Amino acid sequence: MSKTIVMIHGMWGGKWCWENYQDFFEENGYQCIIPTLRYHGCNPKDEPISQLGTTSLLDYAEDIEKEIRQLDVKPILMGHSMGGLLAQILGSRGLSEALVLLTPAPPYGIIALRWSVIRSFLSILTKWNFWKKPYRQTFNEAVYSMMNRLETEEQKEAFSKFVYESGQAIFEIGLWPFDSKCAAKVDESKITCPVLVISGTEDKITPASVVQKVAEKYKAVSTYKEFSNHTHWVTGEHGWKEIAKFVANWLNENKFVV
């Protein structure tokens, strides 16, 4: 059984998003590999790389696939937010022994637009040609959509690490009916490994009602768990260890033991 977890971060993120989970799972005997998405390894204070604006989900997936294929084992894929969608895409390519999807972005076919989601991206969606440019949330949007359970200083510290994100990827996730490439599409029949899907009742950027539909898409192999009083920031907010322990227990029950 796999002892290797590939942890995939989400929008505006980096390896730092997984610090708590990496420590927890390595203490429990797992090897954790954390790729940095293309163009996300820059200094948050620097101007974004222009090519980032038109980088596709498929580009991100291609980079991670190359990294996975260099491993000598088929790993567990653990993805948060957009990283959860990338995990689904890679899982459909037969690259995972199990999927752990933490407040995942939904794939093509699941309507995710709620007022809270629109408000989370309002400063981006109101810009013409946003799908061709790099963007970053405002601080207030980040707090509203993801980090409202953090203390003010914790919010500021986390936001100071946010880098820019691909407008193209945002378009492919949120406005998939208009995406000719269908970049966010996932064939659920090709995901045959166990899938754990986790949502938070207070999540505004990927509401629990949306995440539940992700679990339903893979109902033949999925387990769904909703955590009360948790937001989107399940990897770093207070109480994150409760969720990490649930994930570890699920892996043990599915024989992913070390």
Sequence and secondary structure as in RCSB ss.txt:
>XXXX:A:sequence
MSKTIVMIHGMWGGKWCWENYQDFFEENGYQCIIPTLRYHGCNPKDEPISQLGTTSLLDYAEDIEKEIRQLDVKP
ILMGHSMGGLLAQILGSRGLSEALVLLTPAPPYGIIALRWSVIRSFLSILTKWNFWKKPYRQTFNEAVYSMMNRL
ETEEQKEAFSKFVYESGQAIFEIGLWPFDSKCAAKVDESKITCPVLVISGTEDKITPASVVQKVAEKYKAVSTYK
EFSNHTHWVTGEHGWKEIAKFVANWLNENKFVV
>XXXX:A:secstr
   EEEEE  TT  GGGGHHHHHHHHHTT EEE    TT SS TTS   GGGGG  HHHHHHHHHHHHHTSSS  
EEEEETHHHHHHHHHHTTT  SEEEEES    TT     HHHHHHTHHHHTSTTGGGSEE   HHHHHHHT TTS
 HHHHHHHHTT   EEHHHHHHHHTGGG TT TT   GGG  S EEEEEETT SSS HHHHHHHHHHTTTTEEEE
EETT  S TTTSTTHHHHHHHHHHHHHHTT   
